[in-house]
Amino acid sequence: MRFFKFKTLEELIAEVEKLGLGEVLKFDENLELIFQPIEIGRLKIGNRFAIHPMEGCDGTLDGKPDELTFRRWEKFGAGGAKLIWGEATAVVEEGRANPRQLWLNEKNLKLFAELVEKTRQAHKKIWGDDSDLVIGIQLTHSGRWSYKKPIIAFHNPVVDKLTFIDKDKKISIDESYPVVSDDYLEKLEDEFVKCAKLAYEVGFQFIDIKQCHTYLLNELLAGKTREGKYGGDFQNRTKFIRNVVTKIKSELGEKIFIASRINVFDCVPFVKDDDGVGKSVEYPLPYLFGFGVKENNPLEPDLTEPIKLVEILCSLGVKIINISMGSPYYNPHIGRPFETPPIDGYIQPEHPLIGVARHFKLTAEIKKAVDSLNNLTDKVLVVGTGYSYLREFFVYAGEANLKENKVSIVGVGRGALAYPDFVYDLKRYGRLNSSKVCITISHCTNLMRSKHNELGQFPAGCVPRDKVYAEIFKVAREKLRK
Ligand SMILES: Cc1cc2nc3c(=O)[nH]c(=O)nc-3n(C[C@H](O)[C@H](O)[C@H](O)COP(=O)(O)O)c2cc1C
């Protein structure tokens, strides 16, 4: 199925109108705001482009940044986006999503410091000045999706079936599988605090406490059925994040900014139907297992709790909120609208533009809620997601969203892997090059899912646009065939 067939902005707009999305998905070719700086406390971010956290699964087995990590980060640095949101980095070994995920600890500090420094140097080399470049790191625990063994906050009857102890043999967890203890979580809070201090030491300007994509902290937000002090009511479900933010604030004050990437809508798992198209699995009602979902229809968002969460985060001093949704493991079309599915995915059950519009709409609602908080001393920034599907036209959507105050910063994920120097081209030529943009055919995700080499993980990057990853993909495919 081919969805994206637009050669001009007019053709894209015609499709947007046909789908009835014109009110949400707007475009503005007069690029002004997108190049304007914005302040976050004492720091200035030189334009409104962010590189989203994009894991390359290319660290060393002990979690240090390696050759390809440096290559990717330096490309992001040189590219010209002024907010670089460093990728998912584990705070403890058992919380790593794959054996090559970065892991911040005392032994790895030197290389993390070098990573920050080299990224800044790459930026300076092209742009002359890096005083308005802001670089942070995403701190995470992969919870249910940890590669060694699932660490779950509660049993989710539908997601448990997709949570494997042995993926090859398709053995998933059952009701007897243990739920992570309160004691473990209490200690884990301190691991986040410890890593925040390390992140500061190596030169990151902000840390993101990751609460998205159904990893552990996202799952805690949804733990209505969890017993004990981290589960049940909203107060308990937000205890972990409130404690972590408060402790980091008290230890580090204003030395480092706190950010958080949050899921505002988990949705439910999707699987292939007989034609390979995505369909939601059967789920019990009320659905008590998702964050930001309607309990009586979890296919639809309910922002009541995400807005409450954002208000809490703002009141605790979090300065940047990055909005995301869905799970890469069980409903990838929600988080990353695509043209061709990943190997473990399904054909889009909706036009991908509907997914883009969902991102924009929910982000605008969060932005509105943040702006209405008048007790804040500083403005809290809201970073939006879902732009890459729009290829070379995403900058016009970003500009329109900025002009309508629906977002503070335009975040680019897959688009930045494909085209890390997109800001450079935009400045130089006034538009993006259609032969360099991401075409959302999911090979970056396919590489992430490829585990069959001696390290247990292939590195992820842009297969169609970057020769290095085209070669890696060839090897991965060849090995898979054998
Ligand atoms: C290869 C790959 C790696 C990713 N790594 C991360 C990550 O480390 N942390 C995170 O929050 N999201 C991660 N994401 C999700 C992206 O940041 C982003 O939310 C998603 O791709 C949708 O944005 P886009 O349409 O601009 O690509 C990753 C996505 C892909 C495809």
The ligand as an SDF file (V2000), in Angstrom:
LIG
                    3D

 31 33  0  0  0  0  0  0  0  0999 V2000
   15.8260    3.6770   15.3580 C   0  0  0  0  0  0  0  0  0  0  0  0
   14.9910    4.4060   16.3880 C   0  0  0  0  0  0  0  0  0  0  0  0
   15.5460    4.6970   17.6240 C   0  0  0  0  0  0  0  0  0  0  0  0
   14.7900    5.3860   18.5760 C   0  0  0  0  0  0  0  0  0  0  0  0
   15.3250    5.6530   19.8050 N   0  0  0  0  0  0  0  0  0  0  0  0
   14.5990    6.3100   20.7340 C   0  0  0  0  0  0  0  0  0  0  0  0
   15.1340    6.6110   22.0090 C   0  0  0  0  0  0  0  0  0  0  0  0
   16.2870    6.3200   22.3210 O   0  0  0  0  0  0  0  0  0  0  0  0
   14.3380    7.2680   22.8900 N   0  0  0  0  0  0  0  0  0  0  0  0
   13.0650    7.6670   22.5800 C   0  0  0  0  0  0  0  0  0  0  0  0
   12.3920    8.2810   23.4110 O   0  0  0  0  0  0  0  0  0  0  0  0
   12.5550    7.4170   21.3690 N   0  0  0  0  0  0  0  0  0  0  0  0
   13.2770    6.7580   20.4430 C   0  0  0  0  0  0  0  0  0  0  0  0
   12.7570    6.5390   19.2110 N   0  0  0  0  0  0  0  0  0  0  0  0
   11.4900    7.1820   18.8480 C   0  0  0  0  0  0  0  0  0  0  0  0
   11.7880    8.5340   18.1850 C   0  0  0  0  0  0  0  0  0  0  0  0
   12.4710    9.3940   19.0540 O   0  0  0  0  0  0  0  0  0  0  0  0
   10.5160    9.2340   17.6940 C   0  0  0  0  0  0  0  0  0  0  0  0
    9.6300    9.3950   18.7680 O   0  0  0  0  0  0  0  0  0  0  0  0
    9.7910    8.4620   16.6050 C   0  0  0  0  0  0  0  0  0  0  0  0
   10.6710    8.0000   15.6190 O   0  0  0  0  0  0  0  0  0  0  0  0
    8.7070    9.3410   15.9600 C   0  0  0  0  0  0  0  0  0  0  0  0
    9.2520   10.5550   15.5040 O   0  0  0  0  0  0  0  0  0  0  0  0
    9.5910   10.7560   13.9470 P   0  0  0  0  0  0  0  0  0  0  0  0
    8.2760   10.6220   13.2210 O   0  0  0  0  0  0  0  0  0  0  0  0
   10.2030   12.1020   13.8210 O   0  0  0  0  0  0  0  0  0  0  0  0
   10.5120    9.6700   13.5660 O   0  0  0  0  0  0  0  0  0  0  0  0
   13.4710    5.8130   18.2650 C   0  0  0  0  0  0  0  0  0  0  0  0
   12.9350    5.5180   17.0170 C   0  0  0  0  0  0  0  0  0  0  0  0
   13.6700    4.8150   16.0860 C   0  0  0  0  0  0  0  0  0  0  0  0
   13.0550    4.5340   14.7520 C   0  0  0  0  0  0  0  0  0  0  0  0
  1  2  1  0
  2  3  1  0
  2 30  2  0
  3  4  2  0
  4  5  1  0
  4 28  1  0
  5  6  2  0
  6  7  1  0
  6 13  1  0
  7  8  2  0
  7  9  1  0
  9 10  1  0
 10 11  2  0
 10 12  1  0
 12 13  2  0
 13 14  1  0
 14 15  1  0
 14 28  1  0
 15 16  1  0
 16 17  1  0
 16 18  1  0
 18 19  1  0
 18 20  1  0
 20 21  1  0
 20 22  1  0
 22 23  1  0
 23 24  1  0
 24 25  2  0
 24 26  1  0
 24 27  1  0
 28 29  2  0
 29 30  1  0
 30 31  1  0
M  END
$$$$
